[in-house]
Each structure stands twice: as C-alpha cells, then as structure tokens.
Amino acid sequence: MERARKLARVGTECVACGQCAAVCPRGAIRVWRGVRARVEAGQCVGCGLCAAACPAAVITLEVRGGET
Amino acid sequence: MKKKKWYDYLWVAELSYLVLGLFNILFAWLGMLFFTIPLLVAIFGGSKAYCNRYCGRGQLLGILGKKLGLSRNVPPPRFLRSLWFRYGFLAFFMFMFGRMLYGTWKVFAGAPLQKSVTLLWAFKLPWQWPRMDMAAPWFAQYAFGFFGVMLTSTVLGLLTMVLFRPRSWCVYCPMGTMTQGICRLKAKKEEPKDGRTGAEDCRAAETAGQ
C-alpha cells in the first residue's frame, strides 16, 4: 500500500501550535512538551493531513527509510 | 469526524471580545485573560495547551480561512517561521507594549486621556467613550492601548490568513513564541528518567520518526 510507505517528518522550525495533532486521524502526532511536534512512526500512515494543516509548512512526507 | 468539545467554540469568545470593545472600551481589560492564561499554562504546566486547544483567535482564523474559504492556503514564506523573525517580532511587540504601559503611567501622573485606539502602531482611530465616570482615566487609557494591541494583532492575523494558510498568525504570534520559549527552557531543565536531556530526547524522537 503506497500510503503506508510514507511517513510524516517534522522540521526543526516547528512552532508547536498543535494543528497537526488536531487533524491526525490516528493520533500519531503530538506536541512534545510545548517544544515541537513529534511523530509516532508506528502509528503514522503517511496520509499527509498534518502536512496540509501545518501553518508553518514544516511537515514533509518521506518514504520510510529513504528519500522524500 | 471528531466530536466537538466545549473548547472548540472559544472562537465565539474572541469574536465577542472584539465586538464588546466597540461598545465600551473597558471590555478591553478582558483581553488580559488571553495574555495571562497561556503564560501560566506554559510556566506551570510546561505545555502549549492554550495554543493547541483553547486559542479562540486561532480557531476564528481557522473558520474564516478554511470553512469560509477566505485563505489562499499556500505555505508562508520561510522567514516567517525563522527564529530571528519570531523573536524579533516578539521583541518589537514587547517594546510597543512597554510604550503603551508608559502612556498609561503618564495618564496616571496627570496627563489627559487619549481617547483613541492605535491600529498597526501608527493609525489613531477615534473611539467612542460614552461613560467617563465608570473608571479612573489611567484605567481607561490602558484599555484604549490594550485594545489597540488586540486589534493590531487581529488585523495582522487576518492579513496573513488571507495571504497564506488560515492559521499563519500562529507561526509568529508573540504569545506562541514566548510560551514555546518557556517550554524549551523547562524541557531543558527537567531531565527525563532515562537521563537524556530535553534536547537529546527531542532529537531521539526525531530519529524515531525516520
């Protein structure tokens, strides 16, 4: 399945606004201690909803274990 | 679809606040809640729960931009999320806030009340001030100044909502920058049980996400 091969990755300029966590259908992304969002790799299905919702555009989708 | 919670309707509070200020400027004081709650949550809770869930302004921008389709919904320019811009904007905002406090002090010391709201730090809008007897002049002066701060940030939020993504304001919101800074400091201070520092833990989380 193509989608499951992808994984969200949060850039270092994350502002920890939590919009990604609010839209994630699997609860795979959470804001860690108000510092930045972090992705639970096992839960992420690479749907890209978080990337689309991120106001700072710092979330990208990558192929697991490979390049974007 | 996620079930709506009570805090999903806090945009009503934000909208009411802006409308109430038109009727009586003294309602501007209620805006102190929007300043103090996120700070208290960050200082004592070590989180950005206010930004994440309870920010009425963010919700309002989300509704206008996403549901009403007023946003172009394109990624904002990179500089907007850079640390130098975010902290620079915070410093500028704090400087202007300090000037507002100085204005309040001057009125407290006997200067006449300035019955106007300053928008975007430059434009003085004449404002209705119907009840002169309700409060001390310095109390009213602070309300005029504070409402100007709130209106200015709302206008900037609306502007970036239209130009970029709906909640682009969240990227450079001074309160968000300040609370994230506090959370960073707290995370660095408190070492997790496994002995890793906050920064190391964050890097480990990033690695796990690869």
Interface residues (C-beta under 8 A of the other chain):
Chain A: L7 A8 R9 V10 E13 V15 A16 C17 G18 Q19 A21 A22 V31 W32 R33 G34 V35 R36 R38 V39 E40 A41 C44 C54 P55 A56 A57 V58 E62 G65
Chain B: A42 G46 S47 K48 A49 C51 N52 R53 G58 P75 P76 L80 R81 S82 L83 R86 F164 R165 P166 R167 S168 W169 C170 V171 G176 T177 T179 Q180 I182 C183 R184 K186 A187 G198 D201 C202 A205 E206 A208 G209 Q210
